[in-house]
Amino acid sequence: MTAARTRGSGGGVILAIETSCDETSAAVVRGGKEVLSNLVSSQVETHRRFGGVVPEIASRKHVESITLMMEQAVAESGLSLKDVDAVAVTQGPGLVGSLLVGLAAAKALALALDVPLIGTHHIAGHIYANRLIGEMLYPAVALVVSGGHTELVVLEREGSFRIIGRTRDDAVGEAYDKVARALNFPYPGGPHIDRLAMEADDVNELPRAWLEPESYDFSFSGLKSAVLAEINKARMKGEPPMRPALARGFQESVIDVLVTKALRAAEEFGARQLLLCGGVAANRGLRGTLTAACEARGLPLLIPPLSLCTDNAAMIGAAAHLKWVRGEFTPLDAKADPLLSLEAWSVKD
């Protein structure tokens, strides 16, 4: 590998690949901030009839589309493969079969182009999706909310991650899907709960799981059980459950805990900025409540647009640029790591 190709001369043009779950995505990102293309192929319709993601089917769908997605991403960027300085790919966490498809494709392309490979952390991607829309200020606190993750992360400097709180059971997106299923909504259930909650006139008050007084951890399994108890109570009376009131009660409980703990963390760690990221960041109730709370406190808030909240390769390209500028590359014998540590992935300096 030549020195010119190793560090690049085009501002760090990264072809990024994301296949951690059921979206196949490829993007071209320049300088960690400029999205030249960002294509996403969703498998929602494929998995809807199963009520959730089937890992084996997700892997096969990635195999079917990954090559075409990479080709189209380069074509739509207005560049060519010879302009690519590095290939980035989600190395973990995620479904191991899905990760393997993306990693194999990225290795092959990096080897063919004689450019570095950058194995990238999926959650670092969600956090640095914010870099695609504005300047990130440090220290910062990131509230990560998705189908598989609910975490509070402190970024004391660029590319440095310290998890101060995480879910002890269900992730918030997982809890949304389970409650939606109990209320007879199709997969994915989160948008249905959000819509119903925003439209509801009444609210069925539900408990908040604050845990220990100083804890930044989360727990949503008890809240989910409380919803199920209300549904069973209505059925025992021969009545249909009040879906709008339950949806609103569930969402208000989730948002109350998320926003309260995020703001407390921002104050304790002297955050200059709060970052919202992950698929559940698309939730209108959460976006609106957190925006109002931050405005009231004068705390700058960054939230990616809806297109950058769900899994996409542009966010992987943004995070990978942290490694690119420091020359921290991934060997071609690297393995997919479904339990990859965010803290361990932090940049070295």
Residue pairs with C-beta under 8 A, 6 or more apart in sequence:
1 114
1 115
1 116
2 114
5 85
5 114
5 115
5 116
6 115
6 116
6 327
6 329
7 85
7 327
8 85
8 86
8 324
9 85
10 30
10 83
10 85
11 30
11 31
12 30
12 31
12 32
12 85
12 86
12 321
12 324
12 325
13 28
13 29
13 30
13 36
13 79
13 83
13 84
13 85
13 86
14 28
14 29
14 30
14 32
14 84
14 85
14 86
14 87
14 88
14 118
14 317
14 320
14 321
14 324
15 26
15 27
15 28
15 70
15 73
15 74
15 84
15 86
15 87
15 88
15 109
15 317
16 26
16 27
16 28
16 29
16 87
16 88
16 89
16 120
16 313
16 314
16 316
16 317
16 320
17 25
17 26
17 66
17 70
17 87
17 88
17 89
17 90
17 102
17 105
17 106
17 313
17 316
18 24
18 25
18 26
18 27
18 89
18 90
18 102
18 122
18 125
18 311
18 312
18 313
18 315
18 316
19 25
19 62
19 66
19 89
19 90
19 94
19 98
19 99
19 101
19 102
20 90
20 92
20 93
20 94
20 95
20 98
20 99
20 102
20 122
20 311
21 53
21 58
21 94
21 95
21 98
21 147
21 148
21 311
22 42
22 43
22 44
22 46
22 47
22 53
22 58
22 61
22 98
23 40
23 41
23 42
23 43
23 310
23 311
23 312
24 40
24 41
24 43
24 61
24 62
24 65
24 66
24 69
25 38
25 39
25 40
25 41
25 69
25 311
25 312
25 313
25 314
26 37
26 39
26 66
26 69
26 70
26 72
26 73
26 313
27 35
27 36
27 37
27 38
27 39
27 73
27 312
27 313
27 314
27 316
27 317
28 35
28 36
28 37
28 73
28 74
28 76
28 77
28 79
28 84
28 317
29 35
29 36
29 38
29 132
29 314
29 317
29 318
29 320
29 321
30 36
31 321
32 128
32 131
32 317
32 318
32 320
32 321
32 322
32 324
32 325
33 131
33 132
33 318
33 321
35 132
35 314
35 317
36 76
36 77
36 78
36 79
37 72
37 73
37 74
37 75
37 76
37 77
38 73
38 307
38 312
38 313
38 314
39 69
39 72
39 73
39 76
39 313
40 310
40 311
40 312
40 313
41 61
41 65
41 69
43 53
43 57
43 58
43 61
44 187
44 188
46 57
46 61
47 53
47 54
47 57
47 58
47 187
48 186
48 187
50 57
50 187
51 181
51 187
52 177
52 187
53 95
55 95
55 96
55 97
55 98
56 97
58 95
58 97
58 98
59 95
59 97
59 98
59 100
59 101
62 98
62 101
62 102
63 101
66 101
66 102
66 105
67 105
70 105
70 109
73 313
74 80
74 81
74 84
81 113
82 113
84 113
84 115
85 115
85 116
85 324
86 110
86 115
86 116
86 117
86 118
86 320
86 324
86 329
87 106
87 109
87 110
87 113
87 115
87 116
87 117
87 118
88 106
88 117
88 118
88 119
88 120
88 316
88 317
88 319
88 320
89 102
89 103
89 105
89 106
89 117
89 118
89 119
89 120
89 316
90 99
90 102
90 120
90 121
90 122
90 125
90 316
91 99
91 103
91 119
91 120
91 121
91 330
91 334
91 336
91 337
91 340
92 99
92 121
92 122
92 336
92 337
92 338
92 339
92 340
93 121
93 122
93 123
93 148
93 337
93 338
93 339
93 340
94 122
94 336
94 338
95 338
96 336
96 338
99 336
99 337
99 338
100 336
103 119
103 334
103 335
103 336
106 117
107 117
107 332
107 334
110 116
110 117
110 332
111 332
116 324
116 329
116 330
117 329
117 330
117 331
117 332
117 334
118 320
118 323
118 324
118 328
118 329
118 330
119 330
119 334
120 316
120 319
120 320
120 323
120 345
121 319
121 340
121 342
121 345
122 311
122 316
122 340
123 144
123 149
123 151
123 153
123 278
123 342
124 161
124 319
124 322
124 342
124 345
125 315
125 316
125 318
125 319
126 144
126 146
126 277
126 278
126 315
127 142
127 144
127 153
127 155
127 161
127 275
127 277
127 319
128 136
128 315
128 318
128 319
128 322
129 277
129 304
129 308
129 309
129 312
129 314
129 315
129 318
130 136
130 275
130 277
130 302
130 303
130 304
131 318
132 304
132 308
132 314
132 315
132 318
133 302
133 304
133 305
133 308
134 302
136 155
136 158
136 273
136 275
136 302
137 272
137 273
137 300
138 155
138 156
138 157
138 158
138 272
138 273
139 154
139 155
139 156
139 157
139 269
139 270
139 271
139 272
140 154
140 155
140 271
140 272
140 273
140 274
140 275
141 152
141 153
141 154
141 155
141 262
141 265
141 266
141 269
141 271
141 273
141 274
141 275
142 151
142 152
142 153
142 154
142 155
142 274
142 275
142 276
142 277
143 151
143 152
143 258
143 262
143 274
143 275
143 276
143 277
143 290
144 150
144 151
144 152
144 153
144 277
144 278
145 171
145 172
145 173
145 258
145 276
145 277
145 278
145 279
145 280
145 281
145 283
145 286
146 171
146 172
146 173
146 278
146 279
146 280
147 171
147 173
147 174
147 177
147 188
147 279
147 280
148 171
148 173
148 174
149 166
149 167
149 171
149 278
150 166
150 167
150 171
150 172
150 173
150 218
150 220
150 258
151 163
151 165
151 166
151 167
151 342
152 163
152 164
152 165
152 166
152 216
152 261
152 262
152 265
153 161
153 162
153 163
153 164
153 342
154 161
154 162
154 163
154 164
154 265
154 269
154 271
155 161
155 162
155 275
156 162
158 322
158 347
159 322
159 323
159 326
159 346
159 347
160 346
160 347
161 342
161 343
161 345
161 346
162 343
163 342
163 343
164 216
164 265
164 269
165 215
165 216
165 217
165 218
165 261
165 265
166 217
166 218
167 217
167 218
167 219
167 220
168 211
168 217
168 218
168 219
169 219
169 220
169 221
170 178
170 220
170 221
170 224
171 220
172 218
172 220
172 254
172 258
172 280
173 190
173 278
173 279
173 280
174 220
175 220
175 221
175 223
175 224
175 254
176 189
176 190
176 193
176 254
176 280
177 187
177 188
177 189
177 190
178 189
178 224
179 189
179 193
179 224
179 227
179 246
179 247
179 250
180 186
180 187
180 188
180 189
180 190
180 192
180 193
181 187
181 189
182 227
182 228
182 231
183 189
183 192
183 193
183 227
183 231
183 241
183 243
183 246
183 247
185 192
185 193
186 192
190 279
190 280
190 282
190 283
191 282
192 247
193 247
193 250
193 251
194 251
194 283
194 284
194 285
196 243
196 244
196 247
196 248
197 244
197 247
197 248
197 250
197 251
197 252
197 285
198 284
198 285
199 244
200 244
200 245
200 247
200 248
201 244
202 242
202 244
202 245
202 248
203 245
203 248
203 249
203 252
204 230
204 242
204 245
204 246
204 248
204 249
205 249
206 223
206 226
206 227
206 230
206 249
206 250
206 252
206 253
207 222
207 223
207 226
207 253
208 223
208 253
208 256
208 257
209 218
209 219
209 220
209 222
209 223
209 257
210 257
211 217
211 218
211 219
216 261
216 264
216 265
218 257
218 258
218 261
220 254
223 250
223 253
223 254
227 246
227 249
227 250
230 241
230 246
231 241
231 246
234 240
234 241
234 242
235 241
251 283
251 285
252 285
254 286
255 285
255 286
255 289
255 290
258 286
258 290
259 286
259 289
259 290
259 293
262 274
262 290
263 274
263 293
263 294
263 297
263 299
265 271
266 274
266 299
271 299
272 300
273 299
273 300
273 301
273 302
274 290
274 294
274 299
274 300
274 301
274 302
275 301
275 302
275 303
276 286
276 287
276 290
276 301
276 302
276 303
276 304
277 303
277 304
277 309
278 309
279 309
279 310
279 311
280 286
280 309
281 287
281 303
281 304
281 309
282 306
282 309
282 310
287 303
290 301
290 303
291 301
291 303
294 300
294 301
295 301
303 309
304 315
308 314
308 315
322 347
323 329
323 347
326 347
326 348
326 349
328 347
328 348
